[in-house]
Amino acid sequence: MTLAMSPTVKKRVAKTYRVNFTFHPDALPMGDLNLFGSWNDHGDFSPEWHGSGTPMKRSAEGTFQATLDLIAEPGQTFFWGVKDLHGEWMLFENEAASFIPSLDQSPYFRLGHRTWLGLHHQGQNGLRTAVWAPNAEEVSLEILSPQALRIPLTRRGQFWQGESSQGWDESLGHPYRFRIITSDGQEIFRADPYARVRQGPQRGISDLFLSPQGDYRHRYSVEKTGKHHLRFEAVPPRGEKLTTPPTLRFFRGESPLSAAQLRERLPREQKLPSGETWWHHNLQDDGSIVLEHNSSANAYSIAIGPEEKLRGLSYRIEDHKGRTYHDRWSNLLDGHHNWARFGVVSEYRRTQLTPVLSPRESLTLYELHLGSLLGQGGNLRTSTFPQVGDILSRIKKLGFNTICLMPTNATEGFRDWGYLGTASMAHQEAFAEPGSDAEKDLIEFIERAHKLGLRVLTDVVYNHV
């Protein structure tokens, strides 16, 4: 008779871990605080938060600290929060920070992460940075400037932080990114979610989703037999008319593609909605493509595709004055043209905006989408903050006392209602005037509204990015 042997179950052994907690209140005045978490008074894990609380000591730097011995199995996740002596949560229980004692023995929470995370100017010419990367093995900040500055970051709980006494002035206006070595050894690059300026979708390109019959479709409702093309665009400054249409050229490396190479690579015919022009009709002998004029928007565009056939090429759009309309950061077509990409080193604009209405005064809201309110040519030319600011007095005369903006954050592509965000802290650069930036123009828009006695509210979407 053969006896079946039961598999041996390896018992997970609980261990005691000394954990150092730090709570940073930023500039907010705080009285005494107590630490609470998912453990009991003996340090054993307890999902019911049975502990009576541990007083936290205030450090010379203004942080609050406490040290506990917690008993946990390897991999056990704990949660923690902070209350004041009146029982009010400072670090809320329902938004509690988590940590694993066997991996993270210095949990850290800063109340104003917005003023800590990201990239900030420090001192005369220095900078500091921090990012949340709980599972990373190594993190560094890379600034893609001529100086190619790289700053190694050190772990602090689930966060990584670093600083440099030099480099801010030389880095202004240049893109930056975080280089991360993952727990399995992969090297990846990530944008800063707290960047106030992002490179944004590639200028001069928008998606063109079509049905088999050549009708417009939303990106998420294109049939399997539908097509994803691109529209290349040039929008001259407001009020300026070009005597000669801009031209589009494609390159492989530094070599321009010829007309014969384009014909071999791309379909020559495609059903299109009224008002769109297919590239082959405007193809020149030298391989350049003349953009078609849209008189209602005083803008130029051409449809070309499918999108996947253009990957690996770069593009350039120029007018007869030598001005370019392609993206200043990257003109490589890699399938990610509609995303807000890496952050851009920029000063934080601090401004004091005075409330214009009493908190008790009722609101009469005028909701608007910044880009389409005064858009032209099917929003081929989107409206901008200064342009909408010019009509605020008309909105005021209609009896409204509050402007309610639909989201103005960076989104997938330049034309979106604002709810497919790719960066919560950066604004849609398509809403800025040429030569300006969206954050500056938004601040000036709000100041113009306040001078007219208008309050400004904005819709935001944080959980889509």
C-alpha positions in Angstrom: 0.0 0.0 0.0 1.3 3.4 -1.0 0.7 6.3 1.5 0.1 9.7 0.0 2.3 12.3 1.7 0.8 15.6 2.6 2.7 18.6 1.2 4.7 20.4 3.8 3.3 23.9 4.5 6.0 26.4 5.4 4.8 28.5 8.2 5.3 32.2 8.0 7.1 33.4 11.1 6.3 36.7 12.6 9.2 39.0 13.5 9.6 42.2 15.5 10.5 45.3 13.5 11.5 48.6 14.9 9.7 51.3 12.8 10.4 55.0 12.8 7.5 57.2 11.8 7.8 60.8 10.6 4.9 63.2 9.9 5.8 66.5 8.3 3.1 69.2 8.7 4.8 71.7 6.3 4.0 75.3 7.4 0.7 74.5 9.1 0.7 75.2 12.9 0.3 72.0 14.8 -0.3 71.1 18.5 0.6 67.8 20.0 -0.1 64.7 17.8 -0.7 61.0 18.4 0.2 58.2 16.1 -2.4 55.5 15.3 -2.4 52.5 13.0 -3.4 49.0 12.2 -1.8 47.5 15.3 -2.8 47.0 19.0 -1.0 48.2 22.1 1.3 45.2 22.0 2.4 45.9 18.4 0.5 43.0 16.8 -1.3 43.6 13.5 -4.9 44.6 14.0 -7.1 45.8 11.1 -9.5 47.4 13.6 -6.9 50.0 14.7 -7.3 49.0 18.4 -4.3 50.9 19.7 -4.8 53.8 22.1 -2.3 56.0 20.2 1.4 56.9 20.7 2.5 60.5 21.4 4.7 61.9 18.7 7.7 64.0 19.5 8.4 67.3 17.7 11.8 67.6 16.2 14.0 70.7 15.8 13.0 70.7 12.0 9.3 70.8 12.9 8.5 67.2 12.0 6.7 64.8 14.4 8.3 61.5 15.1 7.6 58.2 16.9 9.2 54.8 17.1 7.4 51.5 17.6 8.2 47.8 17.7 5.7 46.1 15.4 5.2 42.3 15.1 4.5 41.2 11.6 4.9 38.4 9.1 7.1 39.1 6.1 5.1 41.1 3.5 2.4 42.2 5.9 1.0 45.6 5.0 0.3 48.1 7.8 -1.5 51.4 7.7 -1.0 54.5 9.8 -2.6 57.9 10.6 -2.1 60.9 12.9 -4.6 62.7 15.1 -4.4 65.9 17.1 -5.4 66.0 20.8 -9.0 66.9 19.8 -9.3 63.7 17.9 -9.1 65.3 14.4 -7.3 63.4 11.8 -4.2 65.0 10.3 -3.3 62.0 8.2 -6.8 60.6 7.6 -7.7 57.0 8.4 -9.7 56.5 5.2 -6.7 57.8 3.2 -4.1 56.2 5.4 -0.5 55.7 4.3 0.7 52.1 4.0 4.0 50.4 4.6 5.5 46.9 4.9 7.7 46.7 8.1 10.0 44.0 6.5 10.8 46.4 3.6 10.1 49.9 4.9 11.1 50.7 8.5 10.9 54.5 8.1 7.4 55.5 7.0 7.2 59.2 6.1 4.3 61.4 5.2 4.3 65.1 4.3 1.0 66.9 4.6 1.8 69.2 1.7 3.2 66.8 -0.8 2.5 69.4 -3.5 5.2 71.6 -2.1 7.7 68.7 -1.7 7.2 66.3 -4.5 8.4 67.2 -8.0 11.2 69.6 -8.9 11.8 72.9 -7.1 14.2 75.8 -7.0 16.2 75.9 -3.8 18.6 78.6 -2.7 20.3 80.8 -5.3 21.0 78.3 -8.0 20.2 75.0 -6.4 17.3 72.5 -6.8 15.6 69.8 -4.8 13.4 66.9 -6.0 11.3 64.1 -4.6 9.2 61.3 -6.2 7.1 58.4 -4.9 8.6 55.1 -6.0 8.0 52.5 -3.3 9.2 49.5 -5.2 12.3 51.0 -6.9 15.8 49.8 -6.3 17.4 53.0 -7.6 16.2 56.4 -8.7 17.9 59.5 -10.2 16.8 62.7 -11.8 18.0 63.5 -15.3 17.8 67.0 -16.8 18.1 66.9 -20.6 20.1 70.1 -20.9 23.5 70.6 -22.5 25.0 70.1 -19.1 23.2 66.7 -18.8 22.7 67.0 -15.1 22.0 63.8 -13.2 21.2 63.8 -9.5 21.0 60.5 -7.5 18.1 60.2 -5.1 18.1 58.5 -1.7 15.2 56.5 -0.3 13.1 57.9 2.5 10.3 55.4 3.2 8.3 55.0 0.0 9.7 58.2 -1.4 13.0 59.2 -3.0 14.6 62.6 -2.7 17.7 64.5 -3.7 19.2 68.0 -4.1 22.0 69.9 -5.8 23.4 73.3 -4.9 24.0 74.2 -8.6 22.2 73.7 -11.9 18.8 75.5 -11.7 19.6 78.4 -14.0 21.3 76.2 -16.6 18.3 73.8 -16.5 15.4 76.3 -17.0 13.4 75.5 -20.0 14.8 72.0 -20.5 13.0 68.7 -20.1 13.6 66.4 -17.2 12.7 62.8 -16.2 13.2 60.3 -13.5 15.4 57.3 -14.2 14.2 54.3 -12.2 15.7 50.8 -11.7 12.8 48.5 -10.8 12.8 45.6 -8.4 13.5 43.2 -11.2 16.4 45.2 -12.6 14.7 47.0 -15.5 15.6 50.6 -16.4 12.6 52.8 -17.0 12.0 56.5 -17.4 9.0 58.3 -15.9 7.7 61.8 -16.2 7.1 63.9 -13.0 3.4 63.8 -12.2 3.9 67.1 -10.3 5.5 69.0 -13.2 3.8 72.4 -13.7 4.9 72.5 -17.4 4.9 69.3 -19.5 6.1 68.9 -23.1 2.6 68.1 -24.0 1.3 66.3 -27.1 3.5 66.9 -30.2 2.7 70.2 -31.8 1.3 70.1 -35.3 -0.3 66.6 -35.0 -3.8 65.5 -34.1 -5.5 62.1 -34.3 -8.0 61.4 -37.1 -10.1 58.4 -36.4 -12.4 57.3 -39.2 -15.0 54.7 -40.0 -14.7 52.5 -43.1 -17.0 55.0 -44.8 -14.7 57.9 -43.9 -16.8 59.4 -41.1 -15.3 60.8 -37.9 -15.2 58.4 -35.0 -14.1 58.7 -31.4 -10.9 57.0 -30.5 -12.7 54.5 -28.3 -15.4 53.7 -30.9 -13.4 53.0 -34.0 -14.5 49.7 -35.5 -11.9 47.1 -36.1 -12.0 47.9 -39.8 -11.8 51.6 -39.2 -8.6 53.6 -39.6 -6.4 55.7 -37.3 -4.8 58.5 -39.4 -3.0 61.7 -38.4 -3.8 65.3 -39.3 -0.7 67.6 -39.6 -1.5 71.2 -38.9 -0.1 74.7 -39.0 -1.9 77.5 -37.2 -0.3 81.0 -37.8 -0.6 83.7 -35.2 -4.0 85.3 -34.8 -4.6 88.0 -37.4 -1.8 86.9 -39.7 -2.4 85.5 -43.2 0.3 83.6 -45.1 0.8 84.2 -48.7 2.1 80.7 -49.3 0.8 77.6 -47.5 3.2 75.7 -45.2 4.7 72.5 -46.3 5.2 69.1 -44.6 8.3 66.9 -45.0 9.1 63.5 -43.7 12.6 62.2 -42.8 14.3 59.0 -42.0 17.2 60.2 -39.9 18.4 63.3 -41.7 17.4 62.1 -45.2 14.1 63.4 -46.6 11.7 60.9 -48.1 11.1 61.3 -51.8 7.7 61.4 -53.5 8.2 57.8 -54.7 9.1 56.6 -51.2 5.9 58.1 -49.8 3.7 56.6 -52.5 5.3 53.2 -51.8 4.8 53.5 -48.1 1.3 55.0 -47.8 -2.1 54.5 -49.5 -2.9 57.1 -52.1 -6.6 57.3 -51.6 -8.9 57.4 -48.5 -12.5 58.4 -47.9 -12.5 61.5 -45.8 -15.1 63.8 -44.1 -15.9 67.0 -45.9 -13.2 69.6 -45.3 -10.3 67.2 -45.0 -7.7 66.8 -47.7 -5.7 63.5 -48.3 -1.9 64.0 -48.6 -1.5 62.5 -52.1 -3.5 65.2 -53.7 -1.0 67.8 -52.5 2.2 65.8 -52.9 5.0 67.7 -54.7 7.7 66.2 -56.9 10.4 66.9 -54.2 8.5 64.8 -51.6 7.0 67.8 -49.8 3.3 68.0 -49.0 1.5 71.3 -49.2 -1.0 71.9 -46.4 -4.5 72.8 -47.4 -5.9 76.2 -46.2 -9.0 76.3 -43.9 -10.3 79.8 -44.4 -12.8 79.7 -41.5 -9.9 79.1 -39.1 -7.1 80.7 -41.1 -5.2 77.5 -40.5 -3.7 74.7 -42.6 -3.9 71.0 -42.5 -3.4 67.7 -44.3 -4.6 64.1 -43.5 -2.1 61.3 -43.9 -1.9 57.7 -42.6 -2.4 55.1 -41.4 -0.6 56.2 -38.2 1.5 53.0 -37.8 3.0 53.5 -41.3 4.5 56.7 -40.1 6.3 55.4 -37.0 10.0 55.8 -37.1 9.9 58.9 -39.3 10.4 62.5 -38.2 8.4 65.4 -39.5 8.9 69.1 -40.1 6.4 71.8 -40.9 7.6 75.1 -42.2 6.1 78.2 -43.8 7.7 80.5 -46.4 9.1 82.7 -43.6 11.1 79.8 -42.2 8.9 79.5 -39.1 8.3 76.0 -37.9 5.1 74.4 -36.7 6.3 71.0 -35.6 7.1 70.1 -32.0 10.1 71.9 -30.5 10.8 69.0 -28.1 10.7 66.0 -30.5 9.5 65.6 -34.1 10.0 61.8 -34.0 6.8 59.8 -34.7 6.8 57.0 -32.2 3.1 56.4 -31.5 3.1 58.6 -28.4 2.3 61.9 -30.1 -0.9 62.6 -28.1 0.6 62.3 -24.6 2.0 64.9 -22.3 5.6 63.7 -22.1 8.4 64.7 -19.7 8.3 67.7 -17.4 10.0 71.0 -18.2 12.1 72.8 -15.6 10.2 76.0 -14.7 9.8 78.5 -12.0 6.7 78.3 -9.8 4.7 81.4 -10.2 3.4 82.5 -6.9 0.6 85.0 -7.0 -1.8 86.4 -4.5 -5.4 86.2 -5.9 -7.9 88.1 -3.8 -11.4 86.6 -3.4 -13.9 88.8 -5.3 -17.1 87.5 -3.7 -18.4 87.0 -0.2 -18.5 83.3 0.7 -22.2 83.7 1.4 -23.0 85.2 -2.0 -24.8 82.9 -4.3 -23.0 81.9 -7.5 -24.4 82.3 -11.0 -22.1 80.1 -13.1 -21.1 80.4 -16.8 -19.5 77.0 -17.6 -17.2 77.0 -20.6 -14.6 74.9 -22.4 -11.6 77.1 -23.0 -10.4 75.6 -26.3 -13.8 75.3 -28.1 -15.6 78.4 -26.9 -14.2 80.5 -29.7 -12.7 77.7 -31.7 -12.8 78.0 -35.5 -12.8 75.5 -38.3 -14.0 72.5 -36.3 -11.5 73.7 -33.6 -8.6 73.4 -36.0 -7.8 76.7 -34.3 -8.6 76.4 -30.6 -9.3 79.5 -28.5 -6.8 80.6 -25.9 -6.8 82.1 -22.4 -6.1 85.6 -23.7 -8.8 85.3 -26.4 -11.5 84.2 -24.0 -10.3 86.8 -21.5 -11.2 89.4 -24.1 -14.9 88.5 -23.8 -15.2 88.2 -20.0 -16.9 91.6 -19.8 -19.7 90.3 -22.2 -20.2 87.3 -19.9 -20.4 89.7 -16.9 -23.1 91.8 -18.6 -25.2 88.6 -19.1 -25.6 88.5 -15.3 -23.0 85.8 -14.4 -20.7 86.3 -11.5 -18.6 83.1 -11.8 -16.6 81.5 -14.6 -16.6 77.7 -14.3 -13.8 76.2 -16.5 -13.9 72.7 -17.7 -10.5 71.0 -17.0 -7.6 72.9 -18.5 -4.9 70.3 -17.5 -2.8 68.5 -20.1 -4.8 65.8 -21.9 -4.5 63.1 -24.6 -4.1 65.3 -27.7 -4.9 69.0 -28.1 -8.6 68.6 -28.5 -10.3 67.0 -25.6 -13.0 68.0 -23.1 -10.3 67.8 -20.4 -11.3 64.5 -18.8 -8.7 62.3 -20.4 -5.9 63.9 -18.5 -2.3 63.0 -18.7 -0.9 65.5 -16.2 -2.9 67.0 -13.4 -0.5 69.8 -12.5 0.4 71.0 -16.0 -2.0 72.9 -18.2 -2.9 72.4 -21.8 -0.3 74.3 -23.8 -2.7 74.6 -26.8 -4.6 77.1 -24.6 -1.6 79.4 -24.6 -0.7 82.1 -27.1 2.4 81.4 -29.2 5.5 82.3 -27.3 3.8 82.2 -23.9 2.9 79.2 -21.7 -0.5 78.0 -20.3 0.3 78.6 -16.6 1.2 82.2 -17.2 -1.8 82.8 -19.4 -4.2 81.1 -16.9 -3.0 83.4 -14.1 -3.5 86.5 -16.2 -6.9 85.2 -17.2 -7.9 84.8 -13.5 -6.6 88.3 -12.7 -8.6 89.8 -15.5 -11.7 88.0 -14.3 -11.2 89.3 -10.7 -10.8 92.9 -11.9 -14.3 92.5 -13.4 -15.7 91.0 -10.1 -15.9 87.5 -11.5 -14.9 84.4 -9.5 -13.2 81.6 -11.4 -13.8 77.9 -10.6 -12.2 75.0 -12.4 -13.1 71.4 -12.8 -10.3 68.9 -12.1 -9.9 65.2 -12.6 -7.1 63.6 -10.6 -7.8 59.8 -11.0 -7.5 59.5 -14.8 -3.8 60.2 -15.0 
